[in-house]
Amino acid sequence: MRREALLLDEIITAAQRATDIATRHGVEDLADSPDARDALLWNMTVIGEAVNQLPEALRAQYPHVPWSQPIRLRNRIVHGYWSVDLDVIHAVALGDLPGFADQIRSIAAALPE
């Protein structure tokens, strides 16, 4: 499998996991549950890192995809983890990730075999 396909699959899987975690855990629960919080943050980090490793040429083919957002969120989590706003993370997981994952699925399906 091509590297791009593997990265896209990682993004889709991590987005689904993050959305599932946020669906099961409210913001207050995340604050009180280090394991759930860490799992959510880890999956968000995976998404940002995988997006960052996609070739620029592939990202340029799909300018409508908000590529910079997951990268910026990953950087915020990794470099400013002590000040991550769980309300924002939770909202992104429930509000933005499902649509983003759908966009990534479409791109993955369009990749040549």
C-alpha positions, -999 to +999 in steps of 0.1 A: +000+000+000+013+034-008+025+057+020-003+082+012-030+055+016-015+044+050-015+080+062-050+087+051-061+054+068-044+066+100-063+099+098-096+082+093-091+057+121-079+083+146-108+106+137-133+079+143-116+070+176-116+106+187-152+111+178-162+079+196-143+090+228-159+125+227-193+109+222-189+087+252-173+114+274-185+149+281-160+177+288-165+173+325-158+136+323-127+142+302-114+165+329-119+138+355-108+109+334-071+111+325-072+079+304-101+092+282-086+127+280-052+113+270-067+090+244-086+119+228-055+141+228-034+112+214-058+106+185-059+143+177-021+143+177-020+114+153-044+132+129-022+163+129+010+144+125-003+122+097-017+152+078+016+170+082+034+140+066+011+138+036+029+151+005+023+187-003+014+177-038-015+156-025-027+183-002-025+209-030-049+187-051-076+192-025-074+229-015-109+228+000-097+205+028-087+224+059-052+208+061-037+234+084-063+230+112-053+195+124-016+204+121-021+235+143-041+216+168-015+189+170+012+215+176-009+231+203-014+198+221+022+187+218+038+221+226+012+236+249-004+206+265-007+223+299-031+248+285-052+227+261-089+238+263-109+206+266-141+224+255-124+232+222-110+197+218-144+181+225-162+205+201-137+197+173-140+160+179-178+161+176-183+190+152-154+190+128-138+155+127-168+136+112-169+159+082-131+160+079-130+122+080-155+121+052-133+143+031-103+121+038-123+090+029-132+105-005-095+113-011-085+078-001-110+063-024-097+084-053-061+073-049-049+051-077-043+015-068 
